[in-house]
Amino acid sequence: MNTFLKTVPLLAFFVVLSSCSSVKVAADYDKKADFNNYKTFAFFKTGIDKAEISDLDKRRILRAIEAELLAKGFTKSENPDLLVSLFTKSNQRVDVYNNAWGNGAWGPWGGFGPGWGWGWNQPTTSVSTEGTLFIDLIDANKKELIWQGMGTGYLSRNVEKKEERIKEFVSEIMQKYPPEALQ
């Protein structure tokens, strides 16, 4: 039983850590749009300028979107079929873990039990930023939104990890384009 009690917090930590690495994605689209007609794209500067993130992160996102669209056979153009825009939302999440196991603590002679010693009764906190990236594809001629992809997940403050995380976000979102019904 003592071994079980010792491993539960560690196991919970790894479950939380592994759940933070995934990106939850969703997409919506205009069912009347003919996605086969779209072959070229350009970035919609007016929309992108409104995104409330750093210019560095905007450039990272735009490079990742461009790479994904080029890989799908699109061509960047001055006279595009599609305009690409984006916006973001973020929320700070604070988790408080109460590590108290009953009234006991690590006893003076080892093992779990009442008494003084190396207690597990101090709460710990974890602060993380959950971000949502929206990628909008707009029919350039009609000026209508035809597809929107959304990805939600946890962000990193580390520059190298942030770059990889942004690529992961964009890749996961763009896997939803074109809509499955049309593939």
PLY file of the C-alpha trace (Angstrom):
ply
format ascii 1.0
element vertex 183
property float x
property float y
property float z
element edge 182
property int vertex1
property int vertex2
end_header
0.00 0.00 0.00
2.86 2.41 0.80
4.35 1.92 -2.66
0.98 2.66 -4.24
0.58 5.87 -2.23
4.06 6.98 -3.21
3.47 6.46 -6.93
0.01 8.06 -7.23
1.29 11.69 -7.25
4.03 10.81 -9.73
1.55 9.02 -11.98
-0.85 11.99 -11.80
1.98 14.35 -12.76
2.81 12.32 -15.89
-0.86 12.13 -16.90
-1.15 15.92 -16.63
2.16 16.42 -18.45
1.21 14.14 -21.33
-2.22 15.73 -21.69
-0.54 19.13 -22.11
1.31 18.10 -25.23
-1.69 17.56 -27.49
-3.50 20.08 -29.63
-7.28 19.86 -29.77
-8.49 20.83 -33.24
-11.78 21.53 -34.92
-12.83 23.01 -38.24
-15.94 24.46 -39.82
-16.62 25.29 -43.45
-19.14 26.57 -45.96
-20.76 23.49 -47.50
-21.59 25.45 -50.66
-17.96 26.42 -51.34
-16.16 24.52 -54.11
-12.76 23.95 -52.53
-11.36 22.56 -55.79
-11.42 26.11 -57.23
-8.91 27.43 -54.73
-5.31 27.16 -55.91
-3.60 30.39 -54.81
-3.35 32.32 -51.54
-2.11 35.50 -49.93
-2.12 36.70 -46.35
-4.86 39.12 -45.28
-2.74 41.77 -43.60
-5.68 43.73 -42.19
-6.93 40.69 -40.27
-3.49 39.51 -39.19
-2.55 42.96 -37.85
-5.46 42.69 -35.39
-4.12 39.49 -33.81
-2.99 40.32 -30.28
0.32 38.46 -30.27
3.90 39.51 -30.82
5.13 40.17 -34.33
7.66 37.37 -33.84
4.91 34.86 -33.11
2.85 36.17 -36.05
5.78 35.55 -38.37
6.28 32.06 -36.93
2.60 31.26 -37.50
2.55 32.73 -41.01
5.68 30.77 -42.03
4.08 27.57 -40.73
0.79 28.25 -42.56
2.65 29.07 -45.77
4.65 25.84 -45.56
1.47 23.81 -45.02
-0.37 25.45 -47.94
2.61 25.04 -50.28
2.80 21.36 -49.29
-0.89 21.03 -50.24
-0.11 22.36 -53.74
-1.13 26.00 -53.29
0.83 28.87 -54.82
1.40 32.22 -53.15
0.01 34.96 -55.40
-0.55 38.71 -55.72
-4.00 37.88 -57.14
-5.12 35.01 -54.86
-8.20 32.81 -54.71
-7.90 32.62 -50.91
-7.00 35.15 -48.26
-5.50 33.73 -45.08
-6.14 35.43 -41.76
-5.65 34.45 -38.15
-6.50 35.42 -34.63
-5.63 34.10 -31.23
-6.97 33.83 -27.72
-5.12 32.81 -24.59
-6.02 31.95 -21.02
-3.77 31.47 -18.04
-4.56 28.36 -16.09
-3.55 27.99 -12.46
-3.76 24.52 -10.96
-3.39 24.02 -7.22
-2.52 20.54 -6.06
-3.13 19.69 -2.45
-0.65 16.96 -1.69
-1.98 16.22 1.80
-2.83 12.55 2.18
-5.18 12.48 5.12
-3.63 13.85 8.31
-0.44 11.89 7.97
3.02 12.65 6.80
6.23 10.77 6.34
6.86 9.49 9.85
10.11 9.84 11.76
10.96 6.15 11.15
10.10 6.10 7.42
6.84 5.08 5.86
3.52 6.82 5.83
1.91 7.65 9.11
1.01 10.33 11.61
3.72 12.45 13.14
6.36 14.90 12.13
8.83 14.43 9.31
9.00 14.99 5.59
5.37 15.99 5.04
3.49 15.92 1.80
1.02 18.42 3.10
2.17 21.52 1.22
0.04 22.55 -1.76
1.84 23.19 -5.03
0.74 25.36 -7.92
1.28 25.18 -11.63
0.71 28.08 -14.02
0.36 27.42 -17.73
-0.93 29.32 -20.74
-3.54 27.70 -22.92
-3.81 29.28 -26.34
-6.25 29.00 -29.21
-5.20 29.70 -32.78
-7.86 30.35 -35.42
-6.91 30.13 -39.09
-9.45 31.67 -41.46
-9.57 31.02 -45.19
-11.56 33.69 -47.01
-12.80 33.60 -50.60
-10.85 36.53 -52.09
-13.51 37.43 -54.67
-16.59 37.18 -52.45
-14.80 38.36 -49.27
-16.57 35.54 -47.37
-15.19 33.13 -44.82
-15.26 29.64 -46.34
-13.18 27.63 -43.83
-12.04 28.09 -40.27
-9.68 25.85 -38.36
-9.10 26.10 -34.64
-6.43 24.56 -32.43
-6.25 24.74 -28.65
-3.35 23.63 -26.51
-0.62 24.67 -24.13
2.14 27.03 -25.15
5.80 27.16 -24.25
7.84 30.19 -23.27
11.07 28.59 -24.48
11.85 30.03 -27.95
12.95 26.75 -29.57
10.03 24.84 -28.09
7.65 27.66 -29.03
8.71 27.43 -32.69
8.08 23.68 -32.74
4.81 24.06 -30.85
3.53 26.64 -33.36
4.41 24.32 -36.25
2.55 21.52 -34.44
-0.52 23.74 -33.91
-0.64 24.81 -37.56
0.02 21.32 -38.89
-2.74 19.79 -36.77
-5.21 22.50 -37.80
-4.35 22.32 -41.50
-4.87 18.56 -41.53
-8.57 19.48 -41.46
-8.25 21.28 -44.82
-9.79 20.57 -47.24
-12.86 19.35 -45.35
-13.01 15.53 -45.03
-16.22 15.36 -47.02
-14.31 16.69 -50.04
-11.08 14.68 -49.79
0 1
1 2
2 3
3 4
4 5
5 6
6 7
7 8
8 9
9 10
10 11
11 12
12 13
13 14
14 15
15 16
16 17
17 18
18 19
19 20
20 21
21 22
22 23
23 24
24 25
25 26
26 27
27 28
28 29
29 30
30 31
31 32
32 33
33 34
34 35
35 36
36 37
37 38
38 39
39 40
40 41
41 42
42 43
43 44
44 45
45 46
46 47
47 48
48 49
49 50
50 51
51 52
52 53
53 54
54 55
55 56
56 57
57 58
58 59
59 60
60 61
61 62
62 63
63 64
64 65
65 66
66 67
67 68
68 69
69 70
70 71
71 72
72 73
73 74
74 75
75 76
76 77
77 78
78 79
79 80
80 81
81 82
82 83
83 84
84 85
85 86
86 87
87 88
88 89
89 90
90 91
91 92
92 93
93 94
94 95
95 96
96 97
97 98
98 99
99 100
100 101
101 102
102 103
103 104
104 105
105 106
106 107
107 108
108 109
109 110
110 111
111 112
112 113
113 114
114 115
115 116
116 117
117 118
118 119
119 120
120 121
121 122
122 123
123 124
124 125
125 126
126 127
127 128
128 129
129 130
130 131
131 132
132 133
133 134
134 135
135 136
136 137
137 138
138 139
139 140
140 141
141 142
142 143
143 144
144 145
145 146
146 147
147 148
148 149
149 150
150 151
151 152
152 153
153 154
154 155
155 156
156 157
157 158
158 159
159 160
160 161
161 162
162 163
163 164
164 165
165 166
166 167
167 168
168 169
169 170
170 171
171 172
172 173
173 174
174 175
175 176
176 177
177 178
178 179
179 180
180 181
181 182
